[in-house]
Amino acid sequence: MAATDETLQVTADAAPPGTTPPERPPGPAPAPHARMPRWLPRAMVLALALIACFQLGSWAFHQVTGLLINVLIAFFLALAVEPAVSWMAARGLRRGLATALTFLGVMIAGAGFVVLLGSMLAGQIVDMVEDFPKYLDQVISWVNQTFHTDLNRVEVQDSLLHSDWLQKYVQNSATGVLDVSAQVLGGLFQLLTILLFSFYFAADGPRLRRALCSVLPPAKQAEVLRAWEIAVDKTGGYLYSRGLMALISGIAHYILLAALDVPYAPVLGMWVGLVSQFIPTIGTYLAGALPMLIAFTVDPWYALWVLVFVVVYQQFENYVLQPKLTAKTVDIHPAVAFGSVIAGTALLGAVGALIAIPAVATLQAFLGAYVKRYDVTDDPRVHGHRRRGGASLVARARRALRGPNEPHAEVEAEDR
């Protein structure tokens, strides 16, 4: 066994005086004690500081997510009213007053629609409650005739009123009144926040653009102003074209409902027009459910007529009306619009569904201004036609069987 430092030290101590101790055998020198590098404590402190900053930033971002969404909605709303505000400001009105008048008009129109719709729903609910015994008698009579039963309306009403599920539903509804009230107050506060931010964005639009451009070089300033102008044109054009189509749709459905003598025809026409245009693709069918329900209370055949009219008008709007009105404002393929709505809903919910199409239209227009395009060759395949004179199916199969290295002059002759 090789001698260690301790055995050599013992041997040196035990050597008799006057003799030299044995020499240390050759070998590697003993390694010094390992020390911590000087940079390691600072690196650990820096890593911990970065982790803490990331956690703090993530927490802060989640706390202000609602505010950021409100600011985004307000920004798009300000872009939508920017053309009207600029038009009034160019004719001598102060920009703040022009913005106030624009928002006042929007708020009056929205409040009037909500009041009319609320009164319609309240009156319809009252009528349905008053006519509930008549509807119940009709249902019971149909059940007795069809299934040969002997049901009585009084017994059915008593069983419904004294049922356990109805009592539990009433109790749960009573306990949920406070939650509904809190949600209503939260929604009003959110609406006021959006209106306040959108007012400042629209009224101080030029000042905001100057403040943004002041921190950029001149070349970048032109690009930012161009992007801002494209966003204003696309967002405003989208909303104005949708508003025009909503007006046309509302008038068309009002004429039908008035001809069928359906109650609340003006409000129902307005409902169909707004919902069908601002909820893309499926909005028409969702909006048509309410007129169908109310028409069913008048006559079941009227509900069928409303359904047929909704389907026919949707096709007319998709293939005739919408391409003409949106050709110069928001020219987006229907598949792209539908996909953008789905993506916006997945990201931001209902808010994303509303702002998805103008956002994608802005992005498409901005990219179209910078993407270089070339002239398309005059080839029949561009128009969806196959080139004539090509190899037949048998010739291509024979060529594949021959292999790439074998001569195929015979096949080429057939192709020619």
C-alpha positions in Angstrom: 0.0 0.0 0.0 1.3 3.5 -0.7 2.3 5.5 2.3 0.1 8.4 3.3 1.1 11.7 4.7 0.3 10.6 8.2 2.5 7.4 8.1 5.4 9.4 6.7 5.0 12.0 9.5 5.0 9.2 12.1 8.1 7.6 10.5 9.9 10.9 10.5 9.1 11.4 14.1 10.2 7.9 15.1 13.6 8.0 13.2 16.6 7.9 15.6 18.7 11.1 16.0 21.5 11.6 13.7 19.8 9.9 10.8 18.0 11.5 7.9 14.3 10.7 7.5 13.3 8.7 4.4 12.5 10.8 1.4 8.9 11.3 0.3 8.0 9.1 -2.6 7.4 10.8 -5.9 3.7 11.6 -6.6 1.2 14.4 -7.1 1.3 17.3 -4.7 -1.6 17.5 -2.3 -4.5 19.6 -3.6 -5.2 22.8 -1.8 -8.6 23.3 0.0 -11.4 24.1 -2.6 -12.8 27.6 -2.3 -16.2 29.0 -3.5 -15.7 31.2 -6.7 -16.2 34.8 -6.1 -18.8 35.2 -8.8 -21.1 32.4 -7.4 -22.7 34.4 -4.6 -23.4 37.3 -6.9 -24.8 35.0 -9.5 -27.1 33.4 -7.0 -28.3 36.7 -5.7 -28.9 37.9 -9.3 -30.9 34.7 -10.2 -33.0 35.1 -7.1 -33.7 38.8 -7.9 -34.7 37.9 -11.4 -37.1 35.2 -10.2 -38.6 37.6 -7.7 -39.0 40.3 -10.4 -40.7 37.8 -12.7 -43.1 36.6 -10.0 -43.9 40.2 -9.1 -44.4 41.2 -12.8 -46.6 38.1 -13.3 -48.7 38.9 -10.3 -49.1 42.6 -11.3 -50.0 41.6 -14.9 -52.8 39.3 -13.6 -54.1 42.0 -11.3 -54.4 44.6 -14.1 -55.6 42.2 -16.8 -59.1 43.5 -16.5 -57.9 47.1 -16.8 -55.8 46.3 -19.9 -58.8 44.7 -21.6 -60.9 47.8 -20.8 -58.2 50.0 -22.3 -58.1 47.8 -25.4 -61.8 48.1 -25.9 -61.7 51.8 -25.3 -58.9 52.2 -27.9 -60.9 50.4 -30.6 -64.0 52.4 -29.7 -62.0 55.6 -30.0 -60.7 54.4 -33.4 -64.3 53.8 -34.5 -65.5 57.3 -33.6 -62.3 59.0 -34.9 -63.7 59.7 -38.4 -66.9 61.4 -37.0 -64.9 63.4 -34.5 -62.3 64.5 -37.1 -65.1 65.5 -39.5 -66.7 67.8 -36.9 -63.4 69.1 -35.7 -62.5 70.1 -39.3 -65.6 72.2 -39.5 -64.8 74.4 -36.5 -65.9 72.5 -33.4 -63.4 71.9 -30.7 -62.2 68.3 -30.6 -63.4 67.8 -27.0 -66.9 69.1 -27.8 -67.1 67.0 -31.0 -66.1 63.9 -29.0 -68.7 64.6 -26.3 -71.4 65.1 -29.0 -70.5 61.8 -30.7 -70.5 59.8 -27.4 -73.8 61.5 -26.4 -75.4 60.3 -29.6 -74.1 56.8 -29.1 -75.3 56.7 -25.5 -78.8 58.0 -26.3 -79.2 55.4 -29.1 -77.9 52.6 -26.8 -80.1 53.7 -23.9 -83.2 53.9 -26.1 -82.6 50.4 -27.5 -82.2 49.0 -24.0 -85.3 50.7 -22.8 -87.4 49.5 -25.7 -86.1 46.0 -25.5 -86.7 45.9 -21.7 -90.2 47.1 -22.1 -90.9 44.6 -24.8 -89.5 41.7 -22.7 -91.4 42.9 -19.6 -94.7 43.1 -21.5 -94.1 39.7 -23.2 -93.3 38.1 -19.8 -96.5 39.5 -18.3 -98.5 38.2 -21.3 -96.9 34.8 -21.0 -97.7 34.6 -17.2 -101.3 35.7 -17.8 -101.7 33.2 -20.6 -99.9 30.4 -18.8 -103.1 28.6 -17.7 -104.4 28.6 -21.3 -101.1 27.1 -22.6 -101.1 24.5 -19.8 -104.7 23.5 -20.6 -103.7 23.1 -24.3 -100.7 20.9 -23.3 -102.8 18.8 -20.9 -105.5 18.3 -23.5 -103.0 17.2 -26.1 -101.4 14.7 -23.6 -104.8 13.3 -22.6 -105.8 12.8 -26.2 -102.5 11.3 -27.3 -101.6 9.0 -24.4 -105.2 8.4 -23.2 -104.6 9.8 -19.7 -106.8 11.7 -17.3 -104.7 14.7 -16.1 -106.2 17.8 -14.4 -104.7 21.3 -14.5 -105.3 21.9 -10.8 -103.5 18.8 -9.9 -100.6 19.6 -12.2 -100.3 23.1 -10.8 -100.3 21.9 -7.2 -97.6 19.3 -8.0 -95.5 21.9 -9.6 -95.9 24.5 -6.8 -95.2 21.9 -4.1 -92.3 20.2 -5.8 -88.9 20.0 -4.2 -86.9 21.3 -7.2 -89.1 24.4 -7.4 -88.5 25.3 -3.7 -84.8 24.7 -4.1 -84.7 26.9 -7.2 -86.5 29.7 -5.3 -84.0 29.4 -2.4 -81.0 29.5 -4.7 -82.4 32.4 -6.6 -82.9 34.3 -3.3 -79.4 33.7 -2.2 -78.0 34.7 -5.7 -79.7 38.1 -5.7 -76.6 39.7 -4.0 -74.3 38.1 -6.5 -76.4 39.4 -9.4 -76.4 42.9 -7.9 -72.6 42.9 -7.5 -72.2 41.8 -11.1 -74.5 44.5 -12.4 -72.6 47.2 -10.4 -69.3 45.8 -11.7 -70.6 45.9 -15.2 -71.7 49.5 -14.8 -68.3 50.5 -13.4 -66.5 48.7 -16.3 -68.7 50.5 -18.8 -67.9 53.9 -17.3 -64.2 53.0 -17.3 -64.4 52.1 -21.0 -66.3 55.3 -21.9 -63.8 57.4 -19.9 -60.7 56.0 -21.6 -62.3 56.0 -25.1 -63.3 59.7 -24.6 -59.7 60.6 -23.7 -58.3 58.6 -26.6 -60.6 60.2 -29.1 -60.4 63.8 -27.7 -56.6 63.7 -27.2 -55.8 61.7 -30.3 -53.5 64.2 -31.9 -51.7 64.8 -28.6 -51.3 61.0 -28.1 -49.8 60.6 -31.6 -47.4 63.5 -31.0 -46.3 62.0 -27.6 -45.8 58.6 -29.3 -43.8 60.0 -32.2 -41.6 62.2 -30.0 -39.7 59.1 -28.8 -39.1 57.7 -32.3 -36.8 58.7 -35.2 -38.4 60.4 -38.2 -38.5 57.2 -40.3 -40.3 55.3 -37.6 -42.7 58.2 -37.0 -44.0 57.9 -40.6 -44.6 54.1 -40.2 -46.5 54.6 -36.9 -48.7 57.3 -38.3 -49.4 55.2 -41.3 -50.4 52.2 -39.1 -52.6 54.5 -37.0 -54.4 55.8 -40.1 -54.9 52.2 -41.4 -56.4 51.2 -38.0 -58.8 54.2 -38.0 -59.9 53.5 -41.6 -60.5 49.8 -41.0 -62.1 50.0 -37.6 -64.4 52.9 -38.5 -65.2 51.3 -41.9 -66.1 48.0 -40.2 -68.4 49.6 -37.7 -70.1 51.9 -40.2 -70.6 49.2 -42.7 -72.0 46.9 -40.0 -74.3 49.7 -38.8 -75.6 50.2 -42.4 -76.2 46.5 -42.8 -77.9 46.4 -39.4 -80.2 49.2 -40.5 -81.1 47.4 -43.7 -81.6 44.1 -41.9 -83.8 45.7 -39.2 -86.0 47.3 -41.7 -86.4 44.1 -43.7 -87.3 42.0 -40.6 -89.6 44.8 -39.3 -91.6 44.7 -42.6 -92.1 40.9 -42.3 -93.1 41.0 -38.6 -95.4 43.9 -39.2 -97.0 42.1 -42.1 -97.5 39.0 -39.8 -99.0 41.3 -37.1 -96.4 40.2 -34.6 -96.3 42.5 -31.5 -93.2 44.7 -30.9 -92.2 44.5 -34.5 -90.0 47.7 -34.5 -88.0 46.6 -31.4 -87.6 43.0 -32.8 -86.4 44.4 -36.1 -83.8 46.5 -34.3 -82.8 43.5 -32.2 -82.3 41.3 -35.3 -80.3 44.0 -37.1 -77.8 44.7 -34.3 -77.3 41.2 -33.1 -77.0 39.7 -36.6 -74.3 42.2 -37.6 -72.1 42.5 -34.5 -72.0 38.7 -33.9 -70.5 37.4 -37.1 -71.6 34.3 -39.0 -74.1 32.9 -36.5 -75.5 36.2 -35.3 -78.4 36.1 -37.7 -79.7 32.8 -36.4 -79.2 33.7 -32.8 -81.1 37.0 -33.4 -83.9 35.3 -35.2 -84.7 33.0 -32.2 -86.5 35.8 -30.3 -88.8 36.9 -33.1 -89.6 33.2 -33.8 -90.5 32.7 -30.2 -92.8 35.7 -30.1 -94.3 34.8 -33.5 -95.0 31.3 -32.2 -97.2 32.8 -29.4 -99.3 34.4 -32.1 -99.4 31.5 -34.6 -97.0 28.5 -34.9 -97.0 28.9 -38.7 -95.7 32.5 -38.3 -92.6 31.1 -36.6 -92.0 29.0 -39.6 -92.3 32.0 -41.9 -89.9 33.9 -39.8 -87.4 31.0 -39.9 -87.6 30.8 -43.7 -87.2 34.6 -44.1 -84.1 34.6 -41.7 -82.4 31.9 -43.8 -83.2 33.5 -47.1 -82.1 37.0 -46.0 -78.8 35.6 -44.6 -78.0 34.2 -48.1 -78.9 37.5 -49.7 -76.7 39.4 -47.2 -73.7 37.1 -47.6 -73.7 37.0 -51.4 -75.2 40.3 -52.5 -75.3 42.9 -49.8 -72.2 42.4 -47.8 -69.6 42.2 -50.7 -70.8 45.5 -52.0 -70.8 47.4 -48.7 -67.5 46.0 -47.3 -65.5 45.9 -50.5 -63.8 49.2 -49.7 -63.7 49.0 -45.9 -63.1 45.4 -44.5 -62.4 43.0 -47.4 -61.8 39.8 -45.4 -62.6 36.3 -46.6 -65.5 34.7 -44.6 -63.2 31.8 -43.5 -60.6 34.3 -42.2 -63.3 36.3 -40.4 -64.8 33.2 -38.8 -61.3 32.0 -37.7 -60.4 35.4 -36.3 -63.7 35.4 -34.3 -62.9 32.0 -32.8 -59.4 33.0 -32.0 -60.5 36.3 -30.4 -63.1 34.4 -28.3 -60.5 32.0 -27.1 -58.2 34.8 -26.1 -60.5 37.5 -24.7 -64.0 36.0 -24.7 -66.8 38.2 -26.0 -64.5 41.2 -26.2 -62.2 39.3 -28.5 -65.1 38.3 -30.7 -66.1 41.9 -31.2 -62.7 43.3 -32.0 -61.3 40.3 -33.8 -62.4 41.3 -37.3 -61.3 45.0 -37.3 -58.0 43.9 -35.7 -57.4 41.3 -38.5 -58.5 43.8 -41.1 -56.0 46.3 -39.8 -53.2 43.7 -39.8 -54.1 42.5 -43.3 -54.1 46.1 -44.7 -50.8 46.9 -42.9 -49.1 43.8 -44.2 -50.5 44.4 -47.7 -48.8 47.7 -47.8 -45.4 46.2 -47.2 -45.6 42.7 -48.8 -44.2 42.8 -52.4 -46.6 41.2 -54.9 -45.9 40.0 -58.4 -48.0 39.5 -61.6 -49.6 36.1 -61.7 -48.7 34.0 -64.8 -51.5 33.3 -67.2 -51.8 29.6 -66.5 -55.1 27.7 -66.6 -54.3 26.1 -63.3 -54.5 29.5 -61.6 -58.2 29.6 -62.4 -58.8 26.1 -61.2 -58.5 24.4 -64.6 -56.3 21.4 -65.3 -53.8 21.8 -68.1 -54.9 19.9 -71.2 -52.6 17.6 -73.1 -51.0 16.3 -69.9 -50.0 12.7 -69.3 -52.9 10.4 -68.9 -53.4 8.3 -65.8 -52.2 5.1 -67.6 -49.1 6.8 -68.9 -48.2 8.2 -65.5 -48.7 4.7 -63.9 -46.5 3.2 -66.6 -43.8 5.8 -66.1 -43.9 5.2 -62.3 -43.4 1.4 -62.9 -40.5 1.9 -65.3 -38.5 3.9 -62.7 -36.6 7.1 -63.0 -33.5 5.6 -64.7 -35.2 3.6 -67.5 -35.9 5.2 -70.9 -39.4 6.3 -71.4 -39.5 7.7 -74.9 -42.6 5.7 -75.6 -44.5 7.3 -72.7 -43.3 10.8 -73.8 -44.6 10.0 -77.3 -48.0 9.2 -75.8 -47.9 12.4 -73.7 -47.3 14.4 -76.9 
